[in-house]
Amino acid sequence: MAHLSLHPGAGAPPKARRPRLAPTWLIGAVTAAVALALCPVPATAATVQPSAADSADRAAGLPPGIPAAATAPEPTLPRAEGWAFSEQFPRTSGAGRYDAGAFLWTDWLYDDMGRGDFTYASPDAGANGADVFRAAIAGDATHTYWRVDWNTLIDPAVPVATWAFDTDADPATGTASWPADAGVASAGVEAAMIVSSRGAWLVDAATGARTDLTASGATVTVDETARSFVVAVPRTVMPADDTWTVRLAAGVANASGDGFAPAPQAADGSRVYNAAFRDRDDEAFLTGGWTDSSTRWNNGAQSAALRAGDISDFAAELDWGRIAQRASTAEPAPTGYSTRWYVSSLDLGQGLDPQARLTYGPALRGPSFFGRVQPYTVYVPTGYTADEPAPLTLLLHSGDRNHNGFGSTTQEDVYGPMCEERGSICVTPLGRGNTTWYINEGELDVWEVWGDLSRTYTLDPDRTVIGGWSMGAVGATRIATNHPDLFAATVIVSGAGYYDTQGRRDQAGDESRMENLRNLVTFMDSGSRDVALNNTRRWDAAADAADVRYRANYYENADHGQLGEWLGWSDAAEYVEQHPERVHSPAQVSFRWEPGDARPDLGITVDRAYWLTGLAVRDASARWSRVEATSHALATTSTEAVLTDQMQVIDGRNVQVRDQAWAPTGEQDPRNALDLSTENVAKLRVELDRAGLDPAAPAELSVTADGEVTIQLTRDGATRVAHVSAGTHRLSSPEAPADVTAVVAGRGVRVTWTTVASDLPLDGYIVRDASGEVVCETRATTCRLAGDRDDDSQEYTVTAVSILGPSEPALSSWAAVRP
């Protein structure tokens, strides 16, 4: 035997709306007392330096305040026992690379359906028992090493793998038929190696003679934790040099583990469930129909080849010289369509629900893909470079589809305008299944995929769009309304609606969440034959009532599928590009959320909106919690919402276009004041810096609450807290000091004053001389200035300072008292 070889994969008049003046909560007389217990909060990383985590997120290409589910470190997969080589496998499926003495290949996940219809007879297969996740080949001076990682390995007796070797890289030599009842052929096979948990056998393709490799000094290591089979073969038994063409196929093992058992759907013919070394050219992103699984999992070429019984096209060219030299090649970084994988924080077990690939309809189901490794589809525009941050577009697939759910013959109608033309990286997560509706574990998958992207690509944290179709649009609505400060825009295609974490869909009033989207833009569409028409109309009306900026398109004679697969995406892209960046610090924040609609155990919180953070509910059984706030320091322009409703022709169809925008109505002077209203809120934090308040000027905070609420105020790294009861209250800068005197005492001056009344704890007092120079900063009510002070006319000012700013300065009286 000479050598082996692997290939590194290569409408109506405008409707004038009421002015959007910043709402002012009537201050007047205090209707209920502010609690007297006002105290500092102990310094912590979260309160003393609230921007530290935000800065880290931004450095990683993530918007500040993103849930911890996206920022948590990725778990590390276990190292395979019996493998002393690199673990740096490509993250792109259908790709390979050399690294430090090994060739490393990554296959597609969940593509183990053989001809496209194979299932498993044994429940121990987890409906995924012959799914090759990764494969690797390595060598040292004495042995060659052959590794297969399984996506699922519940029972090591289930899978079998066969390596086929064309040792002279000449398809004209050798034989075609594979041994071990594989039922497939490929040109130029000289030998094959069968591997299972029971052993390894080398087969001479010409004669059929078998060598028990373990009896000849080879070792077979089965690592159930790493889900790996590793065979170490002495070079004296199987020499290896030059270049080989290598193929790998997997299936269900027979009773003795030395061959393939038939699939329930194929007593005769091919018994292979998964053929490795298919690259991105073999498995194009284009998908077939969605009534079966023969092309949905990047397995169209595999299905066709296995039906024909010939897998010659699926091979890797392995250069033993590169392995001997311990050469390394770069991680593949393709543009266009590719499928990637990441390691999830979830441990849901192994395998998948046997019904996971079926069409369920709209019913909600839990996660149906359990594995610790999950796939997602990414589109990288051709102009992308790591030197320039790219916008990110999250495209959530519809029900009954997967991460390839936007792939079809019309995929360019989606990816062209939304991704390539905008220069945006686009990603579609699996969502842990096709009917999770992106809640709970399905939502976690979105955040974890986002986190993985941030580790791989250079992302612009200010230009993220979230969108989806059907189920995906419901998911996008959920995520955008619960986390509006993370996005520049949202695109809700044929699927406005809401599912909460309890599995309750479209409850009365859900559409009132639209007010949360005040500071981003929203695109919605539907059609006259669309099942989502009524929902879209309802959310449209809510957006109108809330004075948010949005566009709603209603396509004549369009159905659900047309909208998702091609119709209207160019208009959606054009609309969101009019507002390309997220708002960091809006003048007005409205945020409504459902108590209990978060999963902190999964790192998913619903507790912040812009400069209002740390939100907590008072009554967890209530329907809503809500905050509304206006910073008058930022509200320098008044606007009104103007809605146009007209017919247009888009993509050759008549379309009712309802477009609401803000029109300025005047300018107004900024005030160092902030209004806050809370409903069913136990506590919250107001980040005064982000709200634009000037720390060098007196400030005022007006609060209207429906019950007791604890308000943390943060500014410049400091935090103070106020406990407020039901009613309307005014928190303000401290009163000016009184009874300020300056007394000459010996060779110095002593300045004294009385304690200042303040709604909040004082940070201290600042004493200045006549020139304005600071001569003393203290928390006491006395300041002694040492040294000669001969000018009896010298006066001093004293200013009290709290987190809401300084008081008016108080001028000292003068008394000379000399010994």
N, C-alpha and C positions, 0 to 999 in steps of 0.2 A: 504494500500500500504506500502511495507516495505522499499525498497531501489533501487538505480540506480548504473551503473558501466561503466567506460571508460578506454581504453587501450592505453598507451603512446607509441605506434608505433615503438613498438619496431623493248772497241776498235781499231786505226791507230797509226803510230809513233807520239811521242810527237811533238807538234808544239811549237818551241821556240818563245817566244814573246819578244818585246822590253823591255829593263830594266825599272823597275818601280822606277827610281830615282826620288827623290822629285823634282817636277817641280820648276824651278827658273825663276822668271820674270826678264827680263833684266832691270837692274837698269840704268846704263849709265847716261847720262845727263837727267835732268828732262825735260820732253817734255811739261809739263804744270805746272803752278805754284800751289803749295799747298796754299790753302786759308790761309790768314794770321790770320784769326779769329780763334784762338785756345783758348779754355776756359774750366775751370773746369765745371763739371756737378754737380748740387746741390745734396747733399747727400740724398739718399732715401734708403728704405729697399732693393729695387731691385738692385740698382747700388753700394751702399757702401758695402753691404754684399751680394754679389750674391750667396753665397753658403748656406744662411740660409734656403731658401725654399727647396733647394736640400737636405739638411740634414734632414729636416722634412719628405720629401718624403721617403728617405732611411730608416728612423726610422719606417715608416709605411709599409715597405716592398715593396715600389714602387721605380722604377728607377728615379733618379733625372731628372727634366725637363719634367715629364709626364704632359699632358694637364690638366688644371684645372677641366675639366669634371670628371676626376678620383679622384681628391682630395677634391672636394666640399663636405661639410657635407651632409649626407643623410637627406632629409626632414622627419619630424615626422608625422606619421598618426594621425588624430584627435582621441581623446579619445571618446569612445562611451558614449553617454548620457544614464543615467540609470544604468551604470556599474561602481561600486566603487572599482573594483578589479584590479588585475594585467593586464598589456597590453603586457607582455613579452612572446608573442607567439613564438613557434618554427619557425625558418626560413627555416626549412626543411619540404617540403610537405609530407603528409602521416605520420606525427609524432605529438606526444602530450607530455605534461609535466604538472606537478602540480606546482603551485606557489602561495604561500600566500593566501590560501583559494579558489583557483580556479583551474579548469582543463582547459587547453588551447590546442586547436587542430588547425593544419593548413592543409587545403586541397590543392589539385592541382588547378592551375589556368587554365581557358579555357577548362575544361574537361566536360562541361555541354552539352553533346550531347546524353544523354540517352542511347538508344540502339546502338548509334554510328552514327545515321543519323538524329537526331532531329534538327529542326530549330524552329524559333519563328515566329508566325504570326504577332505579334505587333511590329512596329518599335520602340515603347517605351522600348522594351527589350534590344535594342542595340546589338541584336544578341548574348546576353550574360546574359540575365536577371535572370536566376536561378542558377548562378554559385556561389557555396559556397566558399568563400575565407578562412574564419576561423569560428570556433565554440568554445564556451566556456560554462562551467557550474560552478557555484559558490554557496555558501551558507553562511548564517549567522544564528543568533539565531532565527529569525522569518520568513525568506524567503529562497527560492531557486531561482537561477537566470539562465536564459537560453538565450544564445546570439548566433546570427548568423550574421556574416559579409558577405556582398555580394561584389563580385568583381565589379559588375555594379548595380547601383540603380538609374536609370534615372527616373523611375516612381515607387514609393513604392507599387503601386497596382499590379505590375506585379508578384512578386515572392510569393510563399507560401512554408513554411517549416513545416515538420512534424517530431516530435520526437517520437520514439517508445521505450517503457520501458518494459524490463523484470526485474521486481522488486525483484524477488528472484533468479536471475541468473541461472534459471533452464529452459532450452529449452523445457522440457517435460510438463511444465505447461503453461497455457495461451492459446492464439489462434495464428493463423498464418497470417491471412489476415489483411492488414492495412486498416484503415478507410479513409475517405475523397477522395474516388475514386482514390487512389494512384496507384492501379493496381499492387502492389507488395506484397510479403509475407516474413515473417521471423519467425522463431520458437520462441515460448515462450513469445508472447506479452501480457502483462496484461493491459496496457493502452497506450494511445498515446496523444500527445498534438499538435494541429494544430495551427500554428502561421502565421499571415499575417498582413498587415498594418491596417486591419479592426478589428483585435481582436485576442483572443486566446481561444481555446476550449479544454477541457480535455475529452477524450472519453474512456469509459469503453469498452475494447476490447471484452469482453464476451457478454455484452448486447447491445452494441452500444449506450448506453445512453451518452448524451453530457452535459457537464457543461460549461456554459459561465464563463470563468475564470475572466473576467473583472467585471462581476456582482457579483463575489464572493470575490472581494478585490484584485485581481491581477492587475498589471499595464503592459501595452504594450508600450514601448518607441520606436518610429521610428526615427532614427537619419539619415537624408539624407546626412549630411556632412561626418559622419563616415561610412555611408552605412551599418547601423546596425539595427537589430531588437533585443530588449532586453525585456524579460518577467520576471517579478518578481512575484512569486507565493507564497502566504502564506503557511507555513508548516501546518497550520490547514486544508487547502484544499488538499494539496498533501504532506503527510509526506515523509521524505527521510532519510534513514539510511542504514547501512551495505554496500552491494555492489550491484549495478545494472548493467545490460547489456543495453547499450543505443545505439540506431541507429538514424540516421538523414537522411532524404531525402528531396529534394527540386524540385520544378517544377513551372509551371505557375498557378497562382491562378484563380479559377473560378470567376464568377461575384460577388458573395457574399464574397469571400475571405476565405471561410471555407472549401475549398477542391481544388482538382487538376483539371485543364482544360486539355483536350487532346492536345497532340502535333500534328501539321499538318500531321506528318508521322504515328501517332498511335491513331486512334479514339478509338480503344479498346486496352486492355492490359496495360502494364506499361505506366504511365504518368510521371514518375520520370526522370528528366533531370540530376540530380547529387545526387549520394549516398555518403555520407560522411563516415568517419572512415574506409576507405580503407588504408592499410598501404603499406610500401615498399615491403613487401612479396607478397601482393595481386597484386600490379601493378609493375611488374618487368620492367626493362629498355628495354628489348627486345620489338621490335615493329613489327607490321605486314607490309602489303603493304602500299604504299604511294598514292594509288588512292582514299582512303577514310579516314575518321577521326575516325574510331572506335577503334584504338589503338595508335594513334600518340601522344596523350596528356595524357599519363599515365592513360588511361581509358579502356584498353583492358578487364580487369576483370569486370569493371563496365558494359561495353557494353554487355558482355556475360551474366552476372547476370540479367540485366534488360530485355534482350531478353527472358531469362528463367522465369523471374518474381519472383525470389527469391534472396533476399539480406541478407540472414542470415549470410554470411561470413563477412559482413562489420559491425563491432560493436566495441564499446569501453567499457572497464570494468572500471566503475567509483567507486572509493572507497570514500564513504562519510566520513569515519574516517580520511582519509588524508586531506580532505577539512576542516573538523572541527579542525584538528590540525594545519592548515595553513602550511602544509608540502610543501617543494619545492624539485623538482627533476631537474637534470641537463638538460641543453639544449642538445637535441640529436646531436651527432657529428659522423654520420656514415662514414665508409670508403666504397669504391666502388662507385656505381652510386647513385646519389640522385638528386632531383630537389629542388632548393632553390628560394627564391624571395627577391626582394629589392624594395625600394621606389624610383622612378625616380624623377628627377627635372622637368620633362616635364609635362605640363598640356595639353593633347591633347583631353580631353573630356573623355567620358566613352564608354565602350563596344568595339566592333570591327566592321570592315567592313564585311557586310554579306557574301562577297565573300572571306574572308581572308583565309579560310581553303581549298579553291579550288586550283587546279593545273593551274597556269597561263602560264607556259613556261618562256622564258627568258625575257619577257618584264619588264621594270622597273616600279614599282609602289611605291607610297609613303607608309608611315607607315599605317598598317592595324590593329594593336592591340594598342588601345588607352589608356588603363588604367594606373593609377598612380603607380600600382604595376605590376612588370614584372618578369617572371620566367626565370631561366637559369638552365642548367644541368651541374653538376660538378662530376668529378671522383676524388676520393681521394685514393691514393695508400695505400695498407694495411700497409706499413711500416711507414706511416706518423706519426710524433709526433710534437706537437707544440713547442718542445724545439729546433728543428733543422729546419732552413729555407728550404723550398722546392722550386724547380723550378716550374715555371708556364708555361703551354702550352695552348694557345688560339686556339681552333679548331672551325673555322667558318663554319657553315653548308651551304649546296648548296641551290639553288633556289627550291621552292615548298616544302621545308622541314622546320622544326622548331628546337628548342633547343635540341630535341631528334634525330636530323637528322643523327647522326652516329650510331644510335641503329638499330641493325638487327641481324640476325643469325650469321653474320660475324663480329660483333662489336669487338670481342676480337682481330681480326687482326689489328684493329686500336688502341684500348685502351691498348692492351697488350704491344706492343713495344713503343708506344708514351708516355704512362702514367705509368703503373704499373712497367715495367722493368726499366724505367728511374727514378722512384721515383718522378714523376712529377704530381702535381695537374693539371688536365685538365678541361677546362670549355668551354661550348658552349652557347653563348647568343642566345636569340630569334631574336634579331636584329630588333624588332618591326614589323616583318612580314617575309614572305617567298620570297619576290621579292624587297626588299629595296636596295639590292646590297651594303649594309653597307655604305651608304652615308647619310649625314645629321642625321636625327633621328636614323637611323639604326646604324650609326657609334657611336653616343652618347651612345647607349645601350652597346656597347663593352666597352667603357671607364667606364661607371657607374658600370657595372658588375665587371670589374677589381678593381675598388675602393671598392666595397662591399666585394670581396674576401680578400682584404688587411685588412679589419676590422675583418675578420673571421679566416683566416689562417695565419700561419707564412710563408711568401714568401721570396724568395731570389731575390732581385731586379736585380741581375746580370745574372740570368739564365732564362730569359723569351724567349720563342719561340712563334711566331705567325704563324699559318698555316690555311689552309682551302681547301675546295674542291669546284670546279666549281664557283658558285657565291661567295662562301666563300673564294676561292683562289684569286678572283679579289679583294675582300675586304681586304684580308691579304696583297696583293700587294700594295694596296692603303695605308694602315696604316703603313706598314713597310717602304715604300719609303718616306713617309712624316715624319716619326719619327724613323729613323734608329738607333739613339743613345739609344733607349729604349730596343733593342732586341739583343740576341745572335745569332739568326738564324730565317729564315723564310722558310716555307714549302708551295709551291704553287702546289697543286695537280689538274691537269687537269683543268686549269683555269687561266693562265697568262693573264692579261689584266688590264684595268683601267677604272673606272667611276669617273668623277669629280662631284662636288656638284651641277653643273648645269644639270646633267643628260646626259652628253656627254660621250659616250663610245668609247674607242680605237681610239682616234684621232691620226693623223699622228704624229709620234715622241714620243708618250707616252712611248714607251719602252726605250727611252733614260734616263728615270728615274732610270734605273738599276745602273747607276754610283753612286747613293746615297747609294747603298748597299755594297760599297767598304770594309767597316770595319765589316761586318758580313758575314755569309755564307748563301747561298740560295740553296734550293733543289727544282727542278721542275720535273714534269713528265707528260707524255702523252702517247698515244697509236696510233697504225696505224688505228684504227677505232674510234678514239676519235674526237668529234666535236671541241675540243680545240687544235687540233694538230697544225694548222697553227699559232695560237697565241703563243703557246709555242715555236715553232721554231723561231718566230720573237724575243721574249724576250730572248731566248737562245743566239741568235746572238748578241743582245745588251749587254748581260752580258759578252760574249767573247770579244767584242770590248772595253768594259770598264775595262777589266782586273780584274774583280771581281772574288772572289772565289765562285764557284758554281758547282753543279752537275745537269745534265739533263738526265733523263732516258726516253727512248722511248720503250715501251713494244709492242712486236709483237702481233698483233691480239687482242689488248685490247681495250675495249670501255670505255665510260665515267663513267658509273656506276661501273664497276669493279674496276677502279682506285680509286674511292671515297670510296667504301665500304670495300675493303680488299686488293687489289693488291698494293704492293710497299711501304706500310707504314713501314715495318721492315727496309727497306733500308734507308728510310727517317730518321727514328730514329737513326740508326747507324751513318749516316752522320752528323746529328746535334750534336751528342754526341762527335764527334771529335773536336768540337769547342764549349765547353759548356758555356762559359761566354762571355758577351758583352764586347766590347772594350770601356774603359772609355775615354782615351785621345789618339786618333790616331795621327800619324805624318801627315797624309794627309786626308783632308776632301773635298769631292765633294758633292754638294747639289744643286739639281735643283727642282724647284717647280713652280706651276702654279698660277699666281696672282689671287686672289679671291677664291682659292680653300680651304677655311677654313670657319669655322663657329664660330667666336668668341662669338656670341650670345649664342651658346650652350657650350661654354667653350672649343672649339676645335680650336686650333691655329696651324699654320704651319709656324714656325718662329725660328727654332733653329736646329742645328746639331752639337753635341759634344761641342767644345769650341767656336763655332760661334753661338751667340744667338741674340735675339732682331731684327731678320731680318724683314725688311720692303721693299716693292716694290716701285719703282719710277713711273712706268706706269702700272696702273691696267689693261689696255686693252691689254697689250703685251702678247705674248704666254708664255714666260718663264721669270723667274728670276733665277739667278744662282750665287753661290759663289764657289770658289776653294781656298784652303789654304794649305800651308805646313809649319810645324814647323821644322826647321833644328835642333832644340834642341832635338827633338824626332826621327828625321830621321837618325838613326845611322846605319841602314842596308839597302842596296839596294837589290831589288828583281826583278825577272821577272815572268810574268805569263806564266805558262806552261799548255797547254791543251792536255789531252789524249782523244782519241775517239776510243772506242773499243766495241766489242760485248761480253756480259756476259750472264749467265743464272741466273735469279733471280726469285724466286717463280715458278720455272718450266717453265719459258718463256725466249725466246731470247730477249735480251734487248740491245739496243744501249745506251752506257753510255758515256756521255761527261762530263769529270771531269777536272775543271781548278783549279790549286793550285798555290801558290807563292813559288818560289825557291830562296833562297838567292844567291846573286852574289858578295857580298863583304861588307866590313865594311867601314864606313866613320866617321870622327870625328864630333861630334856635334858642331853646331854653334849657338850662341845666336841670331838667326835671324828667321824671319817669312815672308813668301810671301803670298800675298793675291790678288785675282782677283775677281772682281764683274761685273755682268751684270744685268742691270735693278734693281739695289738695291739702295734704298734711304738712308738706314742706317742699321747698324749692330753693334754688340758688340763683341769684341775679348777678351776672358778671358785668359789673358797672363799666369796666374798661371797654368791653366789646359793645356795650350799649351806648358808647360814645360820650359818657359824662366826663366833664372836665374836672379832674381832681383838684385843680388849683382854684376853683370857684365854688361858692355855696351851691349845694344841690338839694333836691327835694324828691321824695318818693311818696306817691299817693297809693294807698292800698285799699281795695274793696274785697272783702272775703266773706264767704257764706258760713264760715266756721273757723275754728282755731287753725292757724298756719304758722309754721316756723320759717322765717325767711333768712337765708344766709346771703349776705352782701359781700362780694369779693371785689377787690381793687388792688392792683399793684402788689400782688402777693399776700395781701392781708385779708382776713375774713372776720366779719362781725355778724352776730345773729340777733334777730328780733322775733319775739313771740307775739303774734297778733291775734286778737279775738275777732269774732264776727262783727262786721260793720265796716265803716269807712274811716281810714286813718291817714295821718300825715306824719311821715318820718322826714326829718330835715337836718340840715347842718346845725351845729350847736349855736346857742345864743352867744352873743359877744360877752366877754368877761366884764365884770363890774368891779367897782372899788379898787381900781388899779392905782397903786401909789409907787413912787420911786423915792427912796430915802437914802441920802448919803450917810454912810456909816463908816467912819474911819477912812481908810484908803480905798473904799469900794462903795458900791451902790447895791441896795437890796430892793428888788421890784416884787411887789406882792399883789394878789388879787383874790377874789372869792371863787369858790367852786362854781363851774358853769353848768347850767341846766342843759341836758342833751337827751334826745330819744335813744341814742346809741352810745356805747362806751367810747370815751375819748381816747384818741391816740396820743394826745398830749397838748402842750401849749408851746407857741413859738414867740419869743421876745425879740424885737428889733429895736435898733437905736434910730436916731433921727435921720440917719443916712439910708435907712432901710436894711442895713446889714444885720444878719441874724447874730444875736449875742448869746442866746440861750434857747435850748430846747429841753423841755422837762415834762414830766407827768405830775409833778407837784405844783403847788400854788405860790411858790416862792422861787425867785431866781436871784442869786447873789453874784454880782459882777466885781471881780477883784481889780485892783489897780487904782491909780490916781484918777479922780473924776472931778476936775476943778470947775467945769462949766455947770453952774447951778441951773441953767436954763435947759439943760439936756432933758429931752422927753423920750419916753419909750412907748411902744405899742405892744399889746399882747393879743394874740389870736389863738382861739381854741380850734382844734382839728379833730374831726371824726372821719369815719370812712366815707361819709357823704360830703366831705369837703371842709373848708375852713369857715369859721365865723367871721363876722365883720371885725376888723381890728379895733381894740379899745385903747384910747390914749391915756397915759398915766398922768396923775397929778404929781406935783413935786414938793418935797419937803426936805430942807437941808438940816440935818442934825449932825453937828460936829462936836467932837469932844472938847 
